[in-house]
Amino acid sequence: MTNVRDISEKNAAASQETSAATEEQLATMEEVSSSAGSLAKLAEELQKVVSLFKL
């Protein structure tokens, strides 16, 4: 019975670690997505300003 309990505890701990890593990855992906949106807006603004200087 001790082996089953030990295995169950190890599996629970591994599941918690996996869950925490997944949450961290999700937060990072949301940050990357937000940064990409900001970069796209900056690129659009830059394109508008640069178009004023056509030769």
CYANA upper distance limits for C-alpha pairs under 8 A (distance plus 0.5 A):
  1 MET  CA      5 ARG  CA      6.79
  2 THR  CA      6 ASP  CA      6.55
  3 ASN  CA      7 ILE  CA      6.56
  4 VAL  CA      8 SER  CA      6.55
  5 ARG  CA      9 GLU  CA      6.60
  6 ASP  CA     10 LYS  CA      6.64
  7 ILE  CA     11 ASN  CA      6.57
  8 SER  CA     12 ALA  CA      6.60
  9 GLU  CA     13 ALA  CA      6.64
 10 LYS  CA     14 ALA  CA      6.61
 11 ASN  CA     15 SER  CA      6.57
 12 ALA  CA     16 GLN  CA      6.75
 13 ALA  CA     17 GLU  CA      6.77
 14 ALA  CA     18 THR  CA      6.61
 15 SER  CA     19 SER  CA      6.58
 16 GLN  CA     20 ALA  CA      6.63
 17 GLU  CA     21 ALA  CA      6.63
 18 THR  CA     22 THR  CA      6.58
 19 SER  CA     23 GLU  CA      6.71
 20 ALA  CA     24 GLU  CA      6.72
 21 ALA  CA     25 GLN  CA      6.66
 22 THR  CA     26 LEU  CA      6.65
 23 GLU  CA     27 ALA  CA      6.73
 24 GLU  CA     28 THR  CA      6.70
 25 GLN  CA     29 MET  CA      6.59
 26 LEU  CA     30 GLU  CA      6.68
 27 ALA  CA     31 GLU  CA      6.77
 28 THR  CA     32 VAL  CA      6.67
 29 MET  CA     33 SER  CA      6.55
 30 GLU  CA     34 SER  CA      6.64
 31 GLU  CA     35 SER  CA      6.63
 32 VAL  CA     36 ALA  CA      6.57
 33 SER  CA     37 GLY  CA      6.77
 34 SER  CA     38 SER  CA      6.81
 35 SER  CA     39 LEU  CA      6.58
 36 ALA  CA     40 ALA  CA      6.62
 37 GLY  CA     41 LYS  CA      6.85
 38 SER  CA     42 LEU  CA      6.78
 39 LEU  CA     43 ALA  CA      6.60
 40 ALA  CA     44 GLU  CA      6.71
 41 LYS  CA     45 GLU  CA      6.76
 42 LEU  CA     46 LEU  CA      6.55
 43 ALA  CA     47 GLN  CA      6.56
 44 GLU  CA     48 LYS  CA      6.87
 45 GLU  CA     49 VAL  CA      6.86
 46 LEU  CA     50 VAL  CA      6.49
 47 GLN  CA     51 SER  CA      6.57
 48 LYS  CA     52 LEU  CA      7.46
 49 VAL  CA     53 PHE  CA      8.01
 50 VAL  CA     54 LYS  CA      7.81
